[in-house]
Amino acid sequence: MAVLQRNELESSPLADLHAIASELGLEGFRAKRKDDLIGAILAAQGGEEEPEPAPPAVADEPEPDEVPSDEALEGPSGEAAPAHERDMDTAGQDEPDDHEPVAAAPAGEEEPEVVEDEVSDEEIATGVLDILSNGSGFVRLDPPAQTRGDVYVSPAQIRRCELRAGDEVSGPMRPPRRNERHPSLIRVEAVNGAEAEPPEQRPWFGDLTPVFPSQRLESPAGLESVPYGKGSRVAVYGPPGAGATRTLRELAATLAERYPDLSLQVVLAGVRPEEVGEWSAGGADVSGGSFDRSPEVQAQAAELAVERAKRRVERGGDAAVVLDSLDGLPPSVRRRVFGAGRATEEGGSLTVIAAVGDALEALRWATTRIALEPGGQPVGETLHADRLQ
């Protein structure tokens, strides 16, 4: 485990300090006050001497063992706040009260120790990390949906393992205590299939060098005249009834059949409920939903799908996100989602294929445009098509 500094420990909740103390093998750590526990952890790491424990003051309140819930980020209908708002800079503002405090054992009264037998092989959490604006996160077991079974991840664990939104995280968890709403991750054991500590050295997606697509992807029947490749931004557009959703399903089915190593996700935003059923019946990894769900929930689904794809590209892999449709998202989210599509000089690629609907500004950002007419043959154009091989 990496050596933690005092300021990192002081900013961590008591639940995380208990987890760290347990890893270090400290005895009786649950009976210690927070300052004394920090000193004991630093001493065990060799950072400084453990201070003499001060006698408990009768008037002092116990430190809360807080595990925040993400329910305060939900709207009045129980749906999540948009990812683009959760990522806003909150410097200078009080952190939102998005959790219920959980009382710890009174000073001097030892809380029962958690024995290792309580963590069985069946209690391993595996899912996709969603990071909140306060620095904590949740392992989404059914991403991007929020469920009571999602597992809380503390800010200190996220910093220590250099975790990013969209990482696939695995580790043992413990059940909720007292008034906690969610289970908690005891430690992070694996990130994207690799050991969590020491953290894997990997580039940032934004630091990769974008290049024009050069590896051609196969098209379904009828679209061979409009080539596209790994890393293309494909805009599908046309009047209502022209068959944009059908075209997207054909493109997604071809990718799934021909390229098993390509990570494919489908995001739905503002579509008809019947179209959700058709997409799900096709066996695709589908998130988002129909127009009866809030735009915020659908924006969160789109952004988390893109973050998952970025993590794969950072590791040199190929990913594709199919979006139906772009005009179901807020304008700022459209730019982030559609603009993430690119091939990289370093080898990975993120292909974004979207029906644009009324979001016709996306045609300016696309590298491939497919125009549809009811009953007509699709036509389109591809920038630098001569580079595709």
C-alpha positions as CSV (number, residue, x, y, z in Angstrom):
1,M,0.0,0.0,0.0
2,A,1.3,3.5,-0.9
3,V,2.4,5.7,2.0
4,L,-0.3,8.2,2.9
5,Q,0.4,11.7,4.2
6,R,-1.3,13.3,7.2
7,N,-3.4,15.7,5.0
8,E,-4.7,12.8,3.0
9,L,-5.7,11.0,6.1
10,E,-7.3,14.0,7.7
11,S,-9.5,14.5,4.7
12,S,-10.6,10.8,4.7
13,P,-13.8,9.6,6.4
14,L,-13.5,7.5,9.5
15,A,-14.7,4.4,7.6
16,D,-11.8,4.7,5.2
17,L,-9.3,5.1,8.1
18,H,-10.7,1.9,9.6
19,A,-10.1,0.1,6.4
20,I,-6.5,1.4,6.2
21,A,-5.9,0.5,9.8
22,S,-7.2,-3.0,9.2
23,E,-4.8,-3.4,6.3
24,L,-1.9,-2.3,8.5
25,G,-2.9,-4.8,11.2
26,L,-3.4,-2.2,13.9
27,E,-5.2,-3.5,17.1
28,G,-8.1,-1.8,18.7
29,F,-8.3,0.9,16.0
30,R,-12.1,1.2,16.3
31,A,-11.8,2.5,19.9
32,K,-9.4,5.3,18.8
33,R,-10.5,8.9,18.1
34,K,-9.8,10.2,14.6
35,D,-6.6,12.2,15.5
36,D,-5.2,9.3,17.5
37,L,-6.0,6.8,14.7
38,I,-4.3,9.0,12.1
39,G,-1.2,9.1,14.3
40,A,-1.3,5.4,14.7
41,I,-1.5,4.9,10.9
42,L,1.4,7.3,10.3
43,A,3.5,5.5,12.9
44,A,2.7,2.1,11.4
45,Q,3.9,3.5,8.0
46,G,7.0,4.9,9.6
47,G,5.9,8.5,9.0
48,E,5.9,9.9,12.5
49,E,5.5,8.7,16.1
50,E,2.1,7.8,17.4
51,P,0.9,10.5,19.9
52,E,-0.2,9.6,23.4
53,P,-4.0,9.1,23.3
54,A,-5.8,11.9,25.1
55,P,-8.5,11.0,27.6
56,P,-12.0,11.2,26.0
57,A,-13.8,14.4,26.7
58,V,-17.4,13.8,28.0
59,A,-18.8,16.6,25.9
60,D,-17.1,15.6,22.7
61,E,-19.3,14.0,20.0
62,P,-18.1,10.8,18.4
63,E,-16.7,11.0,14.9
64,P,-19.3,9.8,12.4
65,D,-18.5,6.8,10.3
66,E,-19.9,8.4,7.2
67,V,-20.6,6.7,3.9
68,P,-22.3,9.1,1.6
69,S,-25.2,8.1,-0.6
70,D,-25.7,9.4,-4.1
71,E,-29.5,9.9,-3.5
72,A,-29.1,13.6,-3.0
73,L,-27.9,13.7,-6.7
74,E,-31.2,12.3,-7.7
75,G,-34.1,14.4,-9.0
76,P,-37.6,14.5,-7.6
77,S,-38.5,11.3,-9.5
78,G,-35.5,9.4,-8.1
79,E,-33.4,9.8,-11.2
80,A,-29.7,10.8,-11.2
81,A,-28.3,14.3,-11.7
82,P,-26.6,14.8,-15.0
83,A,-23.0,13.8,-15.2
84,H,-22.0,17.2,-16.6
85,E,-23.3,18.8,-13.5
86,R,-21.7,16.3,-11.2
87,D,-18.4,17.1,-12.7
88,M,-18.7,20.9,-12.2
89,D,-16.0,22.7,-10.3
90,T,-17.3,23.1,-6.7
91,A,-14.3,25.0,-5.4
92,G,-15.4,27.5,-2.7
93,Q,-18.7,25.9,-2.1
94,D,-19.8,23.7,0.7
95,E,-19.9,20.1,-0.2
96,P,-23.6,18.9,-0.6
97,D,-25.1,17.0,2.2
98,D,-25.5,13.9,0.1
99,H,-25.3,11.4,2.9
100,E,-26.8,10.5,6.3
101,P,-24.3,10.6,9.2
102,V,-23.8,7.3,10.9
103,A,-22.9,7.3,14.5
104,A,-19.7,5.6,15.6
105,A,-19.1,3.8,18.9
106,P,-18.7,6.2,21.8
107,A,-15.1,7.0,22.8
108,G,-13.7,4.4,25.0
109,E,-16.3,1.8,24.0
110,E,-14.8,-0.6,21.5
111,E,-16.8,-1.4,18.4
112,P,-16.8,-5.1,17.4
113,E,-14.0,-6.0,15.0
114,V,-14.8,-7.1,11.5
115,V,-13.4,-10.6,11.2
116,E,-11.9,-11.7,7.9
117,D,-14.4,-14.6,7.7
118,E,-17.1,-12.0,7.1
119,V,-15.6,-11.3,3.7
120,S,-16.3,-14.4,1.7
121,D,-15.6,-15.2,-1.9
122,E,-19.2,-14.4,-2.7
123,E,-18.8,-10.8,-1.4
124,I,-16.7,-9.5,-4.2
125,A,-17.9,-6.4,-5.9
126,T,-17.2,-6.0,-9.6
127,G,-18.5,-3.1,-11.8
128,V,-17.9,0.2,-13.4
129,L,-16.7,3.1,-11.3
130,D,-18.8,6.3,-11.4
131,I,-17.0,9.2,-9.6
132,L,-19.1,11.9,-8.0
133,S,-18.3,15.6,-7.7
134,N,-17.2,15.3,-4.0
135,G,-14.4,12.9,-4.9
136,S,-16.1,9.7,-3.7
137,G,-17.6,7.1,-6.1
138,F,-19.7,4.1,-6.6
139,V,-19.1,0.8,-8.3
140,R,-22.1,0.5,-10.5
141,L,-23.1,-3.1,-10.7
142,D,-25.5,-2.5,-13.6
143,P,-24.0,0.6,-15.3
144,P,-25.0,3.2,-15.6
145,A,-28.2,2.5,-13.5
146,Q,-28.1,3.4,-9.8
147,T,-29.2,0.6,-7.4
148,R,-29.1,0.0,-3.7
149,G,-26.6,-2.7,-4.3
150,D,-24.0,-0.2,-5.8
151,V,-20.8,-0.2,-3.7
152,Y,-19.4,3.0,-2.1
153,V,-15.7,3.8,-2.8
154,S,-14.0,6.4,-0.7
155,P,-12.0,9.3,-2.0
156,A,-8.8,8.0,-0.5
157,Q,-9.1,4.7,-2.3
158,I,-9.8,6.5,-5.6
159,R,-6.7,8.7,-5.1
160,R,-4.5,5.9,-3.9
161,C,-5.2,3.7,-6.8
162,E,-5.5,6.6,-9.3
163,L,-8.9,5.5,-10.4
164,R,-10.9,7.1,-13.2
165,A,-14.5,7.2,-14.1
166,G,-15.3,4.2,-16.3
167,D,-12.7,1.9,-14.8
168,E,-13.7,-1.7,-14.2
169,V,-13.1,-2.2,-10.5
170,S,-13.2,-5.3,-8.3
171,G,-12.6,-5.9,-4.6
172,P,-14.1,-7.3,-1.4
173,M,-17.0,-5.4,0.1
174,R,-18.8,-5.2,3.4
175,P,-22.5,-4.8,4.0
176,P,-24.0,-1.5,5.1
177,R,-23.8,-0.7,8.8
178,R,-26.5,0.9,10.9
179,N,-28.0,3.7,8.8
180,E,-25.7,3.3,5.7
181,R,-27.6,3.0,2.5
182,H,-24.9,1.2,0.4
183,P,-22.3,-1.5,0.9
184,S,-18.7,-0.2,1.1
185,L,-15.6,-1.4,-0.8
186,I,-13.0,-2.7,1.7
187,R,-10.1,-2.4,-0.7
188,V,-9.5,-2.2,-4.5
189,E,-7.9,-5.4,-5.7
190,A,-8.2,-5.1,-9.5
191,V,-8.6,-2.3,-12.0
192,N,-9.4,-3.2,-15.6
193,G,-8.2,-6.7,-15.0
194,A,-4.8,-5.6,-13.5
195,E,-3.5,-5.4,-9.9
196,A,-4.7,-2.2,-8.3
197,E,-1.5,-1.4,-6.4
198,P,0.8,-0.1,-7.5
199,P,-1.4,1.8,-10.0
200,E,-1.0,1.0,-13.6
201,Q,0.9,3.5,-15.7
202,R,-1.4,4.7,-18.4
203,P,-1.8,7.8,-20.5
204,W,-4.7,10.2,-20.3
205,F,-7.2,10.0,-23.2
206,G,-6.9,13.7,-23.8
207,D,-3.1,13.4,-24.2
208,L,-3.3,10.9,-27.0
209,T,-2.6,12.2,-30.5
210,P,-5.7,12.2,-32.8
211,V,-5.2,11.1,-36.4
212,F,-7.6,10.5,-39.3
213,P,-9.0,6.9,-39.3
214,S,-7.0,4.5,-41.5
215,Q,-8.4,1.1,-40.6
216,R,-11.7,0.5,-42.5
217,L,-14.7,-1.1,-40.7
218,E,-17.1,-3.3,-42.7
219,S,-20.5,-1.8,-43.5
220,P,-23.8,-3.6,-43.7
221,A,-25.4,-4.2,-47.1
222,G,-26.5,-1.0,-48.7
223,L,-23.9,1.2,-47.0
224,E,-20.8,0.0,-48.8
225,S,-20.6,3.3,-50.7
226,V,-20.1,5.3,-47.5
227,P,-16.9,3.9,-45.9
228,Y,-15.9,4.6,-42.3
229,G,-13.1,3.3,-40.0
230,K,-11.9,2.8,-36.5
231,G,-12.1,6.2,-34.8
232,S,-14.7,7.8,-37.2
233,R,-17.4,10.1,-36.0
234,V,-20.4,8.9,-38.1
235,A,-23.5,11.1,-38.3
236,V,-26.7,9.5,-39.6
237,Y,-29.5,11.9,-40.5
238,G,-32.7,12.3,-42.5
239,P,-36.3,13.2,-42.1
240,P,-38.7,11.3,-39.8
241,G,-39.4,7.9,-41.1
242,A,-36.2,7.6,-43.1
243,G,-35.0,4.7,-41.0
244,A,-32.2,6.2,-38.9
245,T,-32.7,3.7,-36.0
246,R,-32.8,0.8,-38.4
247,T,-29.6,1.9,-40.0
248,L,-27.9,2.2,-36.6
249,R,-29.0,-1.3,-35.6
250,E,-27.6,-2.7,-38.9
251,L,-24.3,-0.9,-38.2
252,A,-24.1,-2.1,-34.6
253,A,-25.0,-5.7,-35.6
254,T,-22.2,-5.7,-38.3
255,L,-19.7,-4.4,-35.7
256,A,-20.7,-7.0,-33.1
257,E,-20.5,-9.9,-35.7
258,R,-17.3,-9.0,-37.5
259,Y,-15.2,-7.4,-34.7
260,P,-15.4,-9.5,-31.4
261,D,-12.4,-7.6,-29.9
262,L,-14.1,-4.2,-30.3
263,S,-15.9,-3.1,-27.2
264,L,-19.4,-2.0,-28.3
265,Q,-22.0,-0.1,-26.3
266,V,-25.4,1.3,-27.3
267,V,-26.8,4.4,-25.7
268,L,-30.4,5.4,-26.2
269,A,-31.7,9.0,-25.5
270,G,-35.2,10.2,-26.3
271,V,-36.3,7.2,-28.4
272,R,-39.7,5.5,-28.3
273,P,-40.2,2.7,-25.7
274,E,-40.7,0.2,-28.5
275,E,-37.3,1.0,-29.9
276,V,-35.7,0.3,-26.5
277,G,-37.3,-3.2,-26.7
278,E,-35.9,-3.8,-30.2
279,W,-32.4,-2.7,-29.2
280,S,-32.4,-4.9,-26.1
281,A,-33.7,-7.9,-28.1
282,G,-30.7,-7.7,-30.3
283,G,-28.4,-8.6,-27.5
284,A,-26.4,-5.3,-27.4
285,D,-25.1,-3.7,-24.2
286,V,-27.8,-1.0,-24.0
287,S,-28.1,1.9,-21.5
288,G,-30.1,5.1,-21.4
289,G,-33.8,4.8,-22.2
290,S,-36.8,6.2,-23.9
291,F,-38.2,9.8,-23.9
292,D,-40.2,9.1,-20.6
293,R,-36.9,9.2,-18.7
294,S,-35.3,12.4,-17.7
295,P,-32.6,14.0,-20.0
296,E,-30.3,14.0,-17.0
297,V,-30.4,10.2,-16.7
298,Q,-29.8,9.7,-20.4
299,A,-26.9,12.2,-20.3
300,Q,-25.3,10.3,-17.5
301,A,-25.7,7.0,-19.4
302,A,-24.0,8.5,-22.5
303,E,-21.1,10.1,-20.6
304,L,-20.4,6.9,-18.5
305,A,-20.4,4.9,-21.7
306,V,-17.9,7.2,-23.3
307,E,-15.7,7.1,-20.2
308,R,-15.7,3.3,-20.3
309,A,-14.7,3.5,-23.9
310,K,-11.9,6.0,-23.2
311,R,-10.4,3.7,-20.6
312,R,-10.1,1.0,-23.2
313,V,-8.5,3.3,-25.8
314,E,-6.0,4.4,-23.1
315,R,-4.9,0.8,-23.0
316,G,-4.5,0.6,-26.8
317,G,-7.8,-1.1,-27.5
318,D,-10.7,-0.3,-29.8
319,A,-14.2,0.8,-28.7
320,A,-17.4,1.9,-30.3
321,V,-20.4,3.8,-29.0
322,V,-23.7,3.8,-31.0
323,L,-26.0,6.6,-29.9
324,D,-29.7,6.9,-30.8
325,S,-30.1,9.8,-30.8
326,L,-27.8,12.8,-30.3
327,D,-30.6,15.4,-30.1
328,G,-31.9,13.6,-27.0
329,L,-28.9,15.0,-25.0
330,P,-28.1,18.5,-23.8
331,P,-25.9,20.5,-26.3
332,S,-22.9,20.4,-24.0
333,V,-23.1,16.7,-23.6
334,R,-23.5,16.2,-27.3
335,R,-20.1,17.8,-27.9
336,R,-18.4,15.7,-25.3
337,V,-19.9,12.5,-26.5
338,F,-19.6,12.9,-30.2
339,G,-16.3,14.7,-30.0
340,A,-14.7,11.8,-28.1
341,G,-14.6,9.8,-31.4
342,R,-11.1,9.6,-32.8
343,A,-8.3,7.3,-33.9
344,T,-5.0,7.8,-32.1
345,E,-1.4,7.7,-33.2
346,E,-0.7,5.5,-30.1
347,G,-3.0,2.7,-31.5
348,G,-6.4,2.8,-29.7
349,S,-9.6,4.1,-31.3
350,L,-13.0,5.2,-30.2
351,T,-15.7,5.1,-32.9
352,V,-18.9,7.1,-32.3
353,I,-21.9,6.4,-34.6
354,A,-25.0,8.6,-33.9
355,A,-28.3,9.5,-35.3
356,V,-28.3,13.3,-35.1
357,G,-32.0,14.1,-35.4
358,D,-32.3,17.8,-35.1
359,A,-28.8,18.2,-33.7
360,L,-27.5,19.1,-37.2
361,E,-24.5,21.0,-35.8
362,A,-23.0,17.5,-35.4
363,L,-22.6,17.3,-39.2
364,R,-19.8,19.8,-38.9
365,W,-18.0,17.6,-36.5
366,A,-18.5,14.3,-38.3
367,T,-15.8,12.5,-40.4
368,T,-18.5,10.4,-42.1
369,R,-22.1,11.6,-43.0
370,I,-24.8,9.2,-44.0
371,A,-28.0,10.9,-45.5
372,L,-31.2,8.9,-45.5
373,E,-34.4,9.5,-47.5
374,P,-37.6,7.4,-47.1
375,G,-37.5,4.6,-49.5
376,G,-34.2,5.8,-51.1
377,Q,-30.7,4.6,-51.2
378,P,-28.4,6.1,-48.4
379,V,-25.9,8.5,-49.7
380,G,-23.0,10.2,-47.9
381,E,-19.5,11.3,-47.8
382,T,-16.3,10.5,-45.8
383,L,-13.5,12.9,-45.2
384,H,-10.1,11.6,-46.4
385,A,-11.7,8.3,-47.5
386,D,-8.5,7.5,-49.4
387,R,-6.8,6.9,-46.1
388,L,-9.0,4.0,-45.2
389,Q,-7.5,0.6,-45.9
